Amino acid sequence: MHYLGIDLGGTNIAAGVVDEEYRIIARAKRKTSVPCEPSEICGQLAETALEALKNAGLSVDDIPYVGIGTPGTVDRERGVVEYSNNLYFKNLELKKLLSDRLQKNVILENDANAAAFGEYKAGALKGAENALAITLGTGVGSGVIIGGKIYSGSNYAGGELGHTVIVAGGRPCTCGRKGCWEAYASATGLIAMTRDAMRKNEDSMLWELAGALEKVDGRSAFEAMRAGDRTGKEVVDRYVFYLACGLTNCVNIFQPDILCVGGGVSNEGESLLEPLRKIISVENYARNSSHQTVICRAQLGNDAGILGAALLAAED
């Protein structure tokens, strides 16, 4: 048996054919063209799916369904993307439209949930009963697995941990609140902190390493810290403080078996994870328990969304 998963993003559509050993055996990718009419986005998805199947030497008749992970609030039961600001979707009946086009059942899920499920089935969260996947990118994505099932709440919008407030009245967030964890712990938040520090410290090595404010990325502060720059270390320490604050909240709320951290910032590896574990071990409410949450790096990278989407029926 083979399965097809699609990771729909604001920049790219990535599709993959997955075998029974959870390996991606063929792929296809194209740029996402949005905003556009519902029929056009379905056309883009269908073409990418069929290309991936062709690359695997298969047809749509060889798969049981098509799984899709998409940004936004997803009513999985009705197959409707209720709202996705990055893709300009509002009450898009994606399941019906794509099912009609491909003549195949379609299963929808939020992209962060799909990625978490991919890590649960084939990555860092494998073997856990209760688990969390946190992705540090443009925002802070989060997926919650409870009892082997994706948790999405009564209105399909649950598990948005990036939009819990850690600084009351703090930085404005794209969601409309102030002080959200995402505004501080995302790669976007890290870049903003780095630029602020550079403006205040013109003698920092960050200027030499980055070259200019607009060239700062999520690696800049860590590179400066490793080079012995005081300002770089201060930025990293402040970022770790905010990230650990939110992660400790996650642990205190869910007490999962495993919490994995993914996204570009997680490429810092133990430079990031070791100080995080130290803070969480002290601030975790259940710190005296014999069972402690394992904090680790996600394993699947960009493949998590494809694998999770492809295996969505396994949750049912």
C-alpha positions, -999 to 999 in steps of 0.1 A, spaced: 0 0 0 11 35 -8 -1 68 5 0 104 -7 6 134 15 5 171 5 21 199 26 3 231 14 22 262 23 21 299 15 52 296 -6 53 260 -18 31 229 -24 51 198 -16 37 163 -23 52 129 -15 43 92 -20 49 72 12 53 35 15 43 12 44 76 17 61 70 55 62 96 63 35 90 90 9 97 72 -24 88 100 -48 81 138 -46 68 167 -65 70 204 -57 57 237 -71 53 273 -61 20 282 -45 1 308 -65 -22 328 -41 -45 346 -38 -66 327 -64 -100 312 -71 -108 279 -53 -107 260 -86 -72 273 -92 -58 262 -59 -74 228 -64 -58 227 -98 -24 234 -83 -28 207 -56 -41 181 -81 -12 187 -106 14 184 -78 -3 152 -65 -5 136 -99 32 145 -106 43 128 -74 23 97 -82 38 96 -118 73 99 -103 65 69 -82 52 49 -112 17 50 -97 -17 64 -105 -45 79 -83 -61 44 -83 -31 30 -64 -37 51 -32 -66 49 -7 -69 87 -2 -51 120 -4 -40 137 29 -34 174 30 -19 196 57 -29 233 53 -23 264 73 -53 278 91 -84 266 110 -95 233 95 -128 216 102 -116 181 94 -151 165 97 -166 188 70 -133 191 51 -135 229 52 -106 254 57 -125 279 78 -98 306 77 -62 308 66 -48 344 65 -16 335 46 -35 317 18 -65 340 18 -89 311 24 -123 316 40 -147 287 44 -130 269 15 -146 235 8 -113 220 -1 -122 184 5 -152 184 -18 -135 204 -45 -104 183 -46 -123 150 -42 -144 159 -72 -113 167 -93 -92 136 -83 -121 112 -77 -105 102 -45 -113 107 -8 -94 137 7 -85 142 44 -77 177 56 -57 187 87 -40 218 100 -3 218 88 12 220 122 -10 191 134 0 171 104 37 177 110 33 167 147 15 135 136 44 128 111 69 131 140 46 109 161 44 81 135 79 82 121 101 107 139 111 121 172 78 115 189 75 78 179 65 56 208 50 84 229 14 83 241 12 120 247 35 144 228 41 179 215 58 192 184 69 229 184 81 244 151 102 276 152 98 294 119 81 326 108 57 319 137 56 293 164 37 262 151 25 236 175 8 202 173 -6 183 203 -9 145 204 -30 131 233 -36 94 235 -22 89 200 -48 114 186 -43 149 172 -59 174 196 -77 203 179 -104 213 204 -142 216 199 -138 242 172 -107 228 154 -86 257 165 -71 241 196 -34 237 202 -23 272 190 4 275 217 22 302 199 -6 325 207 -5 322 245 8 354 261 41 353 280 46 391 283 13 409 292 10 440 270 42 431 251 51 431 215 23 431 190 15 398 174 1 392 139 -29 375 156 -40 409 171 -29 402 207 2 416 224 29 396 241 23 363 224 50 336 227 52 336 189 63 373 189 94 364 210 102 327 203 98 325 165 127 330 141 110 364 133 112 373 170 148 363 172 157 384 142 139 414 156 159 410 189 192 407 171 185 438 151 176 458 182 208 447 199 228 457 168 213 492 168 223 496 205 258 481 201 276 494 171 308 477 181 292 443 182 307 415 160 272 411 147 277 439 122 308 422 107 291 388 106 257 399 93 269 428 72 237 448 75 205 448 95 185 435 65 209 405 63 203 393 98 188 358 101 181 332 128 217 321 129 234 355 133 232 358 171 243 322 176 273 327 153 283 359 171 280 341 205 303 313 193 328 339 181 329 353 216 307 384 210 291 397 242 261 412 224 255 379 205 255 360 238 230 384 254 206 380 224 208 342 226 204 342 264 173 365 261 158 343 233 164 311 252 147 327 282 115 335 262 115 302 244 120 283 277 91 303 293 67 291 266 80 255 266 77 253 303 41 264 300 36 236 274 51 211 297 31 223 327 -2 221 308 2 188 290 31 169 308 39 151 276 62 121 273 82 139 246 84 175 233 103 180 201 115 213 187 118 218 150 121 246 124 152 264 113 163 276 147 164 240 160 194 235 137 215 250 165 211 216 182 225 213 217 236 250 217 198 257 220 185 225 237 209 222 266 202 257 281 165 251 274 165 218 294 183 235 323 156 262 327 127 238 321 140 213 347 140 241 373 107 257 364 87 226 355 59 222 381 64 184 382 102 187 385 102 163 414 83 136 395 102 105 385 87 109 350 101 139 332 93 152 297 121 145 272 131 176 253 146 168 219 151 180 184 125 171 157 139 145 132 119 148 100 124 184 90 103 195 61 92 159 55 71 159 87 42 176 70 42 153 40 44 121 62 18 133 87 -6 142 59 -1 109 41 -7 89 73 -38 109 86 -61 79 82 -40 59 106 -52 82 134 -88 71 127 
